[in-house]
Amino acid sequence: MNQISNFLGQPWWQGISVFLAVAGLMLALVQLRKKKLGYLIQFSESVFAEDLGFTDQLSISYKGVAVKALRVVSIKIKNYGLLPIKSDDFHEAIEIKLNGSLQILDCEIKALNPKNLKIQYLIIHQSIIINPTLLNAKDAFSVKVIYDGEDAVLEPTCRIAGVSRIKDLDLVTLANRNLVALTFFGTASFYTLLNWAFFITPANYGYQVLGCFIILGLITYVSIYRDKMLSNL
């Protein structure tokens, strides 16, 4: 342990430590200064269970319109960053497109946060167009769509200054967990490397074996999840 303390006390290593700390701080600041908009599909289901055995014998209508397969889907839109997204930032409005063989029957805005958030929309063919509006940090709303047809694949898109795309909030949560895991594995690997450097006696052979597995796991983890993790942060 004294060898490690002496190693970490070297002036050149302290310089590297300062550089890494500054780089980490700058990366954190860059993330904090990014505008972030995300979505979460809350549920997508049929209004009538499809396995009752007698749904084919029912005559179903919605507001006087005959339907064959009445379904409802709810999607949440949220500014999950720390910066506001102003209405002037929108080059194209938020569009929630429902892909599939279907017809949109109705739409409703729910779960406004804050309560005084004003959301206006248009229904155009198989898309819900959300008019540009101010979305402060943590502002959110849900769009509930009732439609006739097969299970839809939702595709939210937009063009906003400073926002690359609307991100899936489930993938954002997963990316943050991956980042924490990557940090843990990186720290463990670095500690193991120090043990290799200063405790290479046969009595500490276990450290070398453990280090091999940790570094192998770290390399594999980064190679698989790097691009996906960074794209969703």
MARVO-474211 format. One line per field, with one value per atom (N, C-alpha, C): atom name; x, y, z; residue in three letters. Coordinates in pm, whole numbers, plus 50000, padded with zeros to 5 digits. Layout:
<rs>
atome	CA  ...
X	X  ...
Y	Y  ...
Z	Z  ...
residu	ALA  ...
</rs>
This chain:
<rs>
atome	N  CA  C  N  CA  C  N  CA  C  N  CA  C  N  CA  C  N  CA  C  N  CA  C  N  CA  C  N  CA  C  N  CA  C  N  CA  C  N  CA  C  N  CA  C  N  CA  C  N  CA  C  N  CA  C  N  CA  C  N  CA  C  N  CA  C  N  CA  C  N  CA  C  N  CA  C  N  CA  C  N  CA  C  N  CA  C  N  CA  C  N  CA  C  N  CA  C  N  CA  C  N  CA  C  N  CA  C  N  CA  C  N  CA  C  N  CA  C  N  CA  C  N  CA  C  N  CA  C  N  CA  C  N  CA  C  N  CA  C  N  CA  C  N  CA  C  N  CA  C  N  CA  C  N  CA  C  N  CA  C  N  CA  C  N  CA  C  N  CA  C  N  CA  C  N  CA  C  N  CA  C  N  CA  C  N  CA  C  N  CA  C  N  CA  C  N  CA  C  N  CA  C  N  CA  C  N  CA  C  N  CA  C  N  CA  C  N  CA  C  N  CA  C  N  CA  C  N  CA  C  N  CA  C  N  CA  C  N  CA  C  N  CA  C  N  CA  C  N  CA  C  N  CA  C  N  CA  C  N  CA  C  N  CA  C  N  CA  C  N  CA  C  N  CA  C  N  CA  C  N  CA  C  N  CA  C  N  CA  C  N  CA  C  N  CA  C  N  CA  C  N  CA  C  N  CA  C  N  CA  C  N  CA  C  N  CA  C  N  CA  C  N  CA  C  N  CA  C  N  CA  C  N  CA  C  N  CA  C  N  CA  C  N  CA  C  N  CA  C  N  CA  C  N  CA  C  N  CA  C  N  CA  C  N  CA  C  N  CA  C  N  CA  C  N  CA  C  N  CA  C  N  CA  C  N  CA  C  N  CA  C  N  CA  C  N  CA  C  N  CA  C  N  CA  C  N  CA  C  N  CA  C  N  CA  C  N  CA  C  N  CA  C  N  CA  C  N  CA  C  N  CA  C  N  CA  C  N  CA  C  N  CA  C  N  CA  C  N  CA  C  N  CA  C  N  CA  C  N  CA  C  N  CA  C  N  CA  C  N  CA  C  N  CA  C  N  CA  C  N  CA  C  N  CA  C  N  CA  C  N  CA  C  N  CA  C  N  CA  C  N  CA  C  N  CA  C  N  CA  C  N  CA  C  N  CA  C  N  CA  C  N  CA  C  N  CA  C  N  CA  C  N  CA  C  N  CA  C  N  CA  C  N  CA  C  N  CA  C  N  CA  C  N  CA  C  N  CA  C  N  CA  C  N  CA  C  N  CA  C  N  CA  C  N  CA  C  N  CA  C  N  CA  C  N  CA  C  N  CA  C  N  CA  C  N  CA  C  N  CA  C  N  CA  C  N  CA  C  N  CA  C  N  CA  C  N  CA  C  N  CA  C  N  CA  C  N  CA  C  N  CA  C  N  CA  C  N  CA  C  N  CA  C  N  CA  C  N  CA  C  N  CA  C  N  CA  C  N  CA  C  N  CA  C  N  CA  C  N  CA  C  N  CA  C  N  CA  C  N  CA  C  N  CA  C  N  CA  C  N  CA  C  N  CA  C  N  CA  C  N  CA  C  N  CA  C  N  CA  C  N  CA  C  N  CA  C  N  CA  C  N  CA  C  N  CA  C  N  CA  C  N  CA  C  N  CA  C  N  CA  C  N  CA  C  N  CA  C  N  CA  C  N  CA  C  N  CA  C  N  CA  C  N  CA  C  N  CA  C  N  CA  C  N  CA  C  N  CA  C  N  CA  C  N  CA  C  N  CA  C  N  CA  C  N  CA  C  N  CA  C  N  CA  C  N  CA  C  N  CA  C  N  CA  C
X	50082  50000  50085  50201  50291  50340  50364  50409  50304  50176  50069  50061  50076  50072  50184  50304  50418  50395  50334  50306  50206  50098  49995  50044  50152  50206  50305  50337  50430  50370  50451  50398  50332  50392  50333  50197  50181  50051  49947  49988  49895  49847  49940  49900  49795  49816  49718  49584  49588  49464  49387  49460  49394  49332  49407  49355  49228  49229  49110  48993  49019  48912  48851  48937  48888  48809  48860  48791  48653  48646  48518  48420  48472  48387  48334  48421  48379  48273  48292  48193  48059  48062  47937  47869  47948  47890  47829  47895  47840  47705  47696  47570  47461  47499  47401  47351  47435  47398  47328  47294  47225  47074  47002  46856  46817  46719  46684  46532  46485  46343  46326  46237  46221  46075  46054  45918  45916  45798  45778  45641  45638  45510  45455  45346  45293  45210  45128  45054  45001  44976  44915  44834  44703  44619  44488  44423  44292  44186  44083  43975  43897  43884  43816  43917  43912  44002  43976  44085  44071  44046  44049  44034  43902  43802  43675  43594  43620  43552  43429  43378  43257  43270  43392  43409  43372  43384  43347  43197  43119  42975  42925  43016  42979  42984  42894  42896  42948  43069  43137  43143  43114  43125  43182  43245  43301  43253  43170  43110  43038  42968  42889  42965  43097  43178  43203  43165  43184  43333  43374  43515  43524  43640  43664  43752  43852  43947  43983  43909  43930  44047  44146  44266  44297  44375  44416  44564  44634  44776  44803  44895  44931  45083  45128  45270  45298  45402  45441  45557  45546  45653  45707  45839  45896  46028  46044  46173  46249  46339  46409  46545  46572  46697  46681  46783  46781  46758  46753  46734  46594  46533  46401  46412  46307  46294  46186  46226  46134  46062  45948  45871  45950  46040  46123  46229  46258  46358  46309  46178  46121  46136  46204  46206  46095  46063  45948  45879  45748  45671  45694  45660  45664  45555  45596  45501  45505  45389  45375  45303  45378  45322  45290  45169  45127  45138  45238  45261  45178  45113  45031  44903  44824  44694  44591  44564  44478  44418  44323  44261  44249  44305  44295  44154  44092  43955  43949  44037  44031  44166  44187  44312  44280  44356  44334  44468  44488  44608  44580  44664  44641  44767  44752  44864  44959  44906  44988  45073  45200  45289  45379  45353  45256  45113  45019  44878  44843  44917  44884  44957  45016  45084  44979  44998  44902  44956  44883  44923  44811  44845  44751  44804  44712  44754  44660  44707  44628  44640  44533  44535  44541  44652  44670  44701  44604  44617  44648  44768  44803  44903  44900  44996  44924  44984  44943  45052  45017  45112  45093  45198  45194  45250  45170  45215  45328  45428  45540  45493  45553  45520  45641  45638  45747  45741  45853  45865  45984  45953  46059  46112  46220  46278  46174  46163  46073  45927  45896  45760  45728  45603  45565  45415  45376  45235  45220  45100  45072  44971  44990  44899  44831  44701  44625  44552  44577  44522  44431  44311  44217  44209  44228  44231  44170  44137  44080  44183  44225  44323  44414  44522  44617  44705  44779  44870  44971  44972  45053  45195  45287  45425  45440  45470  45479  45617  45618  45744  45741  45785  45789  45912  45891  46001  45983  46093  46088  46217  46219  46340  46347  46436  46449  46595  46620  46757  46819  46933  47002  46955  46857  46806  46825  46906  46934  46811  46735  46616  46541  46415  46341  46387  46432  46491  46394  46404  46325  46374  46286  46328  46369  46315  46360  46507  46544  46682  46775  46724  46804  46837  46737  46761  46862  46848  46942  47083  47096  47228  47294  47217  47273  47320  47244  47286  47414  47421  47542  47663  47642  47752  47802  47709  47749  47827  47777  47847  47984  47994  48122  48221  48173  48260  48310  48221  48260  48366  48340  48436  48569  48564  48686  48769  48702  48772  48832  48752  48802  48921  48915  49025  49152  49136  49251  49316  49234  49287  49361  49305  49369  49503  49510  49636  49743  49703  49798  49851  49762  49807  49903  49879  49973  50110  50108  50235  50318  50252  50326  50317  50224  50212  50209  50323  50331  50396  50397  50452  50352  50400  50309  50193  50214  50105  49988  50013  49908  49868  49890  49858  49708  49625  49480  49441  49516  49487  49504  49606  49631  49518  49474  49365  49237  49207  49089  49097  49214  49232  49207  49252  49228  49079  49000  48856  48789  48831  48770  48798  48923  48958  48892  48888  48820  48672  48610  48470  48448  48540  48530  48540  48637  48655  48531  48480  48361  48241  48224  48111  48115  48231  48245  48221  48277  48263  48118  48039  47899  47809  47825  47728  47775  47898  47950  47863  47842  47768  47625  47560  47422  47413  47508  47505  47525  47626  47655  47544  47477  47371  47248  47234  47115  47139  47259  47285  47235
Y	49879  50000  50125  50121  50238  50267  50159  50181  50256  50220  50289  50434  50460  50598  50680  50621  50692  50719  50620  50638  50751  50751  50854  50991  50994  51121  51185  51118  51174  51298  51404  51528  51504  51419  51397  51330  51241  51176  51275  51366  51468  51556  51585  51662  51589  51457  51377  51378  51368  51368  51497  51611  51740  51747  51698  51698  51615  51495  51410  51473  51538  51604  51717  51799  51910  51857  51751  51692  51639  51573  51523  51635  51745  51860  51925  51938  51998  51913  51780  51691  51704  51714  51731  51862  51970  52100  52098  52029  52018  51948  51840  51768  51854  51935  52020  52132  52175  52286  52240  52115  52065  52068  52107  52099  51954  51907  51766  51749  51673  51644  51494  51435  51290  51249  51121  51067  50932  50896  50768  50714  50595  50532  50470  50528  50486  50359  50350  50226  50228  50109  50093  49964  49977  49860  49871  49756  49749  49784  49856  49890  49766  49671  49546  49433  49342  49226  49144  49102  49031  48882  48833  48690  48655  48743  48714  48609  48599  48496  48544  48665  48711  48855  48908  49046  49061  48952  48961  48979  48946  48958  49094  49177  49309  49413  49510  49626  49743  49786  49887  50019  50128  50261  50357  50463  50567  50701  50768  50895  50884  50772  50750  50693  50673  50618  50470  50385  50241  50208  50124  50085  49934  49882  49739  49699  49780  49748  49878  49910  50035  50019  50107  50101  50240  50241  50368  50358  50469  50475  50609  50609  50731  50747  50865  50894  51023  51020  51135  51207  51340  51425  51507  51509  51576  51646  51768  51836  51788  51691  51632  51695  51804  51876  51988  52073  52186  52319  52318  52440  52444  52562  52573  52557  52505  52499  52599  52707  52815  52784  52849  52827  52870  52971  53016  52913  52817  52715  52611  52605  52503  52544  52460  52476  52391  52281  52198  52155  52151  52114  51968  51934  51794  51717  51611  51526  51385  51337  51200  51121  51041  50966  50824  50779  50643  50562  50476  50395  50267  50235  50114  50140  50035  50047  50089  50219  50271  50405  50449  50580  50645  50763  50834  50889  50857  50902  51022  51026  51134  51148  51262  51289  51379  51359  51439  51461  51583  51617  51597  51519  51484  51512  51505  51508  51623  51744  51862  51894  51919  51962  52075  52199  52244  52247  52272  52269  52376  52488  52598  52586  52473  52450  52444  52523  52529  52449  52345  52260  52259  52295  52290  52192  52126  52022  52017  51949  51923  51774  51718  51581  51586  51537  51537  51394  51331  51193  51101  51043  50951  51013  51146  51216  51316  51334  51439  51546  51667  51777  51866  51876  51960  52098  52201  52335  52378  52452  52497  52577  52551  52620  52617  52701  52704  52581  52509  52394  52420  52459  52480  52346  52351  52229  52153  52024  51930  51946  52037  52045  51916  51871  51746  51745  51663  51641  51507  51453  51324  51344  51269  51272  51135  51134  51009  51007  50904  50893  50770  50790  50680  50659  50536  50510  50374  50356  50231  50164  50045  49974  49886  49841  49751  49827  49751  49810  49900  50028  50126  50131  50166  50194  50346  50400  50545  50595  50708  50766  50918  50963  51107  51172  51284  51356  51506  51581  51727  51784  51916  51988  52108  52097  52200  52240  52369  52418  52367  52298  52246  52109  52051  51917  51827  51723  51635  51553  51507  51428  51409  51367  51329  51190  51177  51050  50970  50839  50746  50753  50792  50811  50679  50568  50438  50414  50451  50433  50532  50651  50749  50695  50638  50579  50465  50381  50269  50320  50427  50483  50538  50602  50653  50539  50430  50313  50253  50247  50195  50282  50414  50505  50481  50460  50431  50300  50198  50069  50082  50162  50181  50250  50349  50417  50321  50235  50137  50042  49987  49893  49961  50087  50160  50182  50219  50240  50109  50001  49871  49826  49850  49811  49889  50020  50103  50057  50025  49978  49845  49759  49631  49650  49744  49773  49820  49900  49944  49824  49730  49610  49528  49524  49456  49521  49655  49728  49712  49699  49703  49575  49485  49361  49244  49215  49110  48983  48969  48848  48734  48608  48494  48499  48557  48561  48645  48737  48823  48788  48663  48619  48633  48620  48634  48769  48874  49008  49010  48943  48943  48871  48758  48685  48769  48829  48913  49030  49090  49204  49168  49048  49004  49000  48944  48934  49071  49158  49291  49372  49373  49451  49392  49260  49195  49233  49231  49270  49415  49503  49646  49670  49607  49624  49574  49457  49403  49494  49544  49630  49758  49820  49946  49924  49816  49791  49766  49708  49676  49797  49866  49968  50112  50134  50271  50363  50325  50413  50434  50325  50337  50422  50403  50478  50627  50661  50802  50869  50797  50858  50887  50823  50842  50922  50976  51061  51202
Z	50000  50000  50000  50066  50065  49923  49845  49708  49627  49647  49576  49618  49749  49799  49739  49731  49672  49523  49456  49314  49290  49369  49352  49396  49474  49521  49425  49314  49217  49151  49128  49067  48931  48847  48716  48724  48824  48841  48893  48980  49029  48914  48819  48701  48619  48601  48527  48600  48733  48811  48792  48794  48773  48634  48533  48396  48384  48445  48439  48511  48625  48699  48617  48554  48471  48351  48288  48173  48213  48328  48378  48408  48467  48499  48371  48270  48144  48075  48080  48020  48090  48224  48299  48264  48250  48215  48076  47982  47847  47851  47928  47939  48002  48102  48170  48079  47984  47897  47769  47760  47642  47663  47560  47563  47538  47614  47607  47604  47507  47494  47475  47554  47548  47544  47513  47510  47581  47626  47694  47655  47595  47562  47690  47741  47871  47859  47756  47732  47589  47536  47405  47411  47402  47425  47350  47336  47274  47378  47336  47428  47467  47374  47401  47394  47491  47489  47364  47301  47174  47191  47314  47335  47404  47396  47460  47383  47254  47175  47103  47137  47069  47018  47014  46968  46821  46741  46600  46583  46686  46677  46726  46777  46827  46717  46726  46638  46721  46690  46771  46695  46766  46706  46809  46758  46844  46790  46871  46832  46697  46683  46563  46446  46460  46352  46378  46283  46299  46297  46392  46401  46410  46368  46373  46490  46519  46628  46699  46802  46875  46971  46957  47038  47093  47201  47263  47299  47277  47309  47376  47471  47542  47539  47500  47493  47570  47652  47733  47667  47659  47607  47724  47742  47859  47824  47875  47872  47995  47976  48090  48116  48046  48068  48169  48178  48271  48200  48067  47990  47930  47921  47856  47706  47646  47500  47462  47396  47362  47232  47214  47091  46968  46985  46872  46835  46924  46895  46795  46775  46687  46541  46463  46318  46255  46319  46282  46410  46407  46526  46562  46685  46727  46653  46588  46514  46572  46612  46661  46553  46480  46369  46412  46378  46407  46279  46273  46154  46161  46051  46045  45969  45955  45888  45993  45998  46105  46066  46148  46133  46270  46287  46414  46430  46543  46570  46663  46760  46858  46927  46990  47061  47179  47288  47409  47478  47528  47604  47751  47819  47959  48041  48174  48269  48243  48237  48215  48338  48316  48425  48373  48418  48518  48463  48550  48512  48409  48411  48320  48185  48159  48031  47920  47816  47706  47587  47549  47438  47334  47212  47101  46997  46928  46835  46714  46611  46491  46459  46403  46354  46202  46145  46001  45957  45891  45844  45964  45968  46077  46174  46186  46272  46362  46480  46573  46568  46533  46524  46647  46730  46850  46815  46830  46796  46889  46836  46919  47039  47154  47277  47370  47471  47569  47658  47666  47755  47848  47971  48069  48118  48194  48248  48329  48302  48369  48327  48234  48181  48105  48117  48053  48027  47930  47901  47831  47837  47773  47662  47554  47440  47432  47452  47442  47308  47231  47096  47089  47036  47012  46862  46819  46676  46645  46519  46470  46381  46418  46337  46418  46355  46418  46516  46596  46694  46623  46660  46588  46640  46551  46587  46591  46709  46724  46685  46616  46570  46596  46715  46743  46677  46610  46547  46569  46548  46559  46504  46485  46450  46543  46644  46746  46756  46763  46775  46905  46893  47011  47055  46986  47020  46899  46913  46800  46760  46858  46833  46964  46953  47074  47115  47238  47282  47367  47352  47432  47576  47669  47808  47873  47828  47879  47842  47717  47674  47744  47775  47849  47988  48055  48187  48179  48076  48058  48031  47951  47920  48046  48133  48259  48348  48351  48430  48371  48240  48175  48207  48213  48244  48386  48480  48618  48623  48551  48549  48486  48378  48312  48404  48480  48576  48683  48730  48833  48779  48659  48601  48571  48526  48498  48624  48733  48860  48911  48902  48947  48863  48732  48644  48676  48702  48734  48865  48964  49092  49072  48987  48960  48891  48798  48730  48828  48928  49029  49108  49135  49206  49120  48990  48901  48907  48910  48904  49031  49147  49273  49355  49317  49394  49295  49235  49133  49187  49318  49380  49364  49373  49357  49455  49574  49672  49623  49531  49480  49336  49301  49166  49137  49242  49225  49169  49208  49155  49003  48955  48812  48737  48791  48727  48730  48846  48858  48762  48751  48662  48517  48477  48340  48309  48400  48378  48379  48470  48478  48352  48309  48189  48065  48056  47944  47943  48062  48072  48034  48077  48046  47896  47831  47687  47612  47652  47588  47607  47729  47761  47679  47673  47598  47450  47394  47251  47212  47301  47268  47288  47400  47439  47418  47373  47366  47281  47155  47064  47111  47155  47200  47326  47417  47543  47517  47438  47412  47335  47245  47166  47248  47364  47446  47572  47589  47705  47679
residu	MET  MET  MET  ASN  ASN  ASN  GLN  GLN  GLN  ILE  ILE  ILE  SER  SER  SER  ASN  ASN  ASN  PHE  PHE  PHE  LEU  LEU  LEU  GLY  GLY  GLY  GLN  GLN  GLN  PRO  PRO  PRO  TRP  TRP  TRP  TRP  TRP  TRP  GLN  GLN  GLN  GLY  GLY  GLY  ILE  ILE  ILE  SER  SER  SER  VAL  VAL  VAL  PHE  PHE  PHE  LEU  LEU  LEU  ALA  ALA  ALA  VAL  VAL  VAL  ALA  ALA  ALA  GLY  GLY  GLY  LEU  LEU  LEU  MET  MET  MET  LEU  LEU  LEU  ALA  ALA  ALA  LEU  LEU  LEU  VAL  VAL  VAL  GLN  GLN  GLN  LEU  LEU  LEU  ARG  ARG  ARG  LYS  LYS  LYS  LYS  LYS  LYS  LYS  LYS  LYS  LEU  LEU  LEU  GLY  GLY  GLY  TYR  TYR  TYR  LEU  LEU  LEU  ILE  ILE  ILE  GLN  GLN  GLN  PHE  PHE  PHE  SER  SER  SER  GLU  GLU  GLU  SER  SER  SER  VAL  VAL  VAL  PHE  PHE  PHE  ALA  ALA  ALA  GLU  GLU  GLU  ASP  ASP  ASP  LEU  LEU  LEU  GLY  GLY  GLY  PHE  PHE  PHE  THR  THR  THR  ASP  ASP  ASP  GLN  GLN  GLN  LEU  LEU  LEU  SER  SER  SER  ILE  ILE  ILE  SER  SER  SER  TYR  TYR  TYR  LYS  LYS  LYS  GLY  GLY  GLY  VAL  VAL  VAL  ALA  ALA  ALA  VAL  VAL  VAL  LYS  LYS  LYS  ALA  ALA  ALA  LEU  LEU  LEU  ARG  ARG  ARG  VAL  VAL  VAL  VAL  VAL  VAL  SER  SER  SER  ILE  ILE  ILE  LYS  LYS  LYS  ILE  ILE  ILE  LYS  LYS  LYS  ASN  ASN  ASN  TYR  TYR  TYR  GLY  GLY  GLY  LEU  LEU  LEU  LEU  LEU  LEU  PRO  PRO  PRO  ILE  ILE  ILE  LYS  LYS  LYS  SER  SER  SER  ASP  ASP  ASP  ASP  ASP  ASP  PHE  PHE  PHE  HIS  HIS  HIS  GLU  GLU  GLU  ALA  ALA  ALA  ILE  ILE  ILE  GLU  GLU  GLU  ILE  ILE  ILE  LYS  LYS  LYS  LEU  LEU  LEU  ASN  ASN  ASN  GLY  GLY  GLY  SER  SER  SER  LEU  LEU  LEU  GLN  GLN  GLN  ILE  ILE  ILE  LEU  LEU  LEU  ASP  ASP  ASP  CYS  CYS  CYS  GLU  GLU  GLU  ILE  ILE  ILE  LYS  LYS  LYS  ALA  ALA  ALA  LEU  LEU  LEU  ASN  ASN  ASN  PRO  PRO  PRO  LYS  LYS  LYS  ASN  ASN  ASN  LEU  LEU  LEU  LYS  LYS  LYS  ILE  ILE  ILE  GLN  GLN  GLN  TYR  TYR  TYR  LEU  LEU  LEU  ILE  ILE  ILE  ILE  ILE  ILE  HIS  HIS  HIS  GLN  GLN  GLN  SER  SER  SER  ILE  ILE  ILE  ILE  ILE  ILE  ILE  ILE  ILE  ASN  ASN  ASN  PRO  PRO  PRO  THR  THR  THR  LEU  LEU  LEU  LEU  LEU  LEU  ASN  ASN  ASN  ALA  ALA  ALA  LYS  LYS  LYS  ASP  ASP  ASP  ALA  ALA  ALA  PHE  PHE  PHE  SER  SER  SER  VAL  VAL  VAL  LYS  LYS  LYS  VAL  VAL  VAL  ILE  ILE  ILE  TYR  TYR  TYR  ASP  ASP  ASP  GLY  GLY  GLY  GLU  GLU  GLU  ASP  ASP  ASP  ALA  ALA  ALA  VAL  VAL  VAL  LEU  LEU  LEU  GLU  GLU  GLU  PRO  PRO  PRO  THR  THR  THR  CYS  CYS  CYS  ARG  ARG  ARG  ILE  ILE  ILE  ALA  ALA  ALA  GLY  GLY  GLY  VAL  VAL  VAL  SER  SER  SER  ARG  ARG  ARG  ILE  ILE  ILE  LYS  LYS  LYS  ASP  ASP  ASP  LEU  LEU  LEU  ASP  ASP  ASP  LEU  LEU  LEU  VAL  VAL  VAL  THR  THR  THR  LEU  LEU  LEU  ALA  ALA  ALA  ASN  ASN  ASN  ARG  ARG  ARG  ASN  ASN  ASN  LEU  LEU  LEU  VAL  VAL  VAL  ALA  ALA  ALA  LEU  LEU  LEU  THR  THR  THR  PHE  PHE  PHE  PHE  PHE  PHE  GLY  GLY  GLY  THR  THR  THR  ALA  ALA  ALA  SER  SER  SER  PHE  PHE  PHE  TYR  TYR  TYR  THR  THR  THR  LEU  LEU  LEU  LEU  LEU  LEU  ASN  ASN  ASN  TRP  TRP  TRP  ALA  ALA  ALA  PHE  PHE  PHE  PHE  PHE  PHE  ILE  ILE  ILE  THR  THR  THR  PRO  PRO  PRO  ALA  ALA  ALA  ASN  ASN  ASN  TYR  TYR  TYR  GLY  GLY  GLY  TYR  TYR  TYR  GLN  GLN  GLN  VAL  VAL  VAL  LEU  LEU  LEU  GLY  GLY  GLY  CYS  CYS  CYS  PHE  PHE  PHE  ILE  ILE  ILE  ILE  ILE  ILE  LEU  LEU  LEU  GLY  GLY  GLY  LEU  LEU  LEU  ILE  ILE  ILE  THR  THR  THR  TYR  TYR  TYR  VAL  VAL  VAL  SER  SER  SER  ILE  ILE  ILE  TYR  TYR  TYR  ARG  ARG  ARG  ASP  ASP  ASP  LYS  LYS  LYS  MET  MET  MET  LEU  LEU  LEU  SER  SER  SER  ASN  ASN  ASN  LEU  LEU  LEU
</rs>
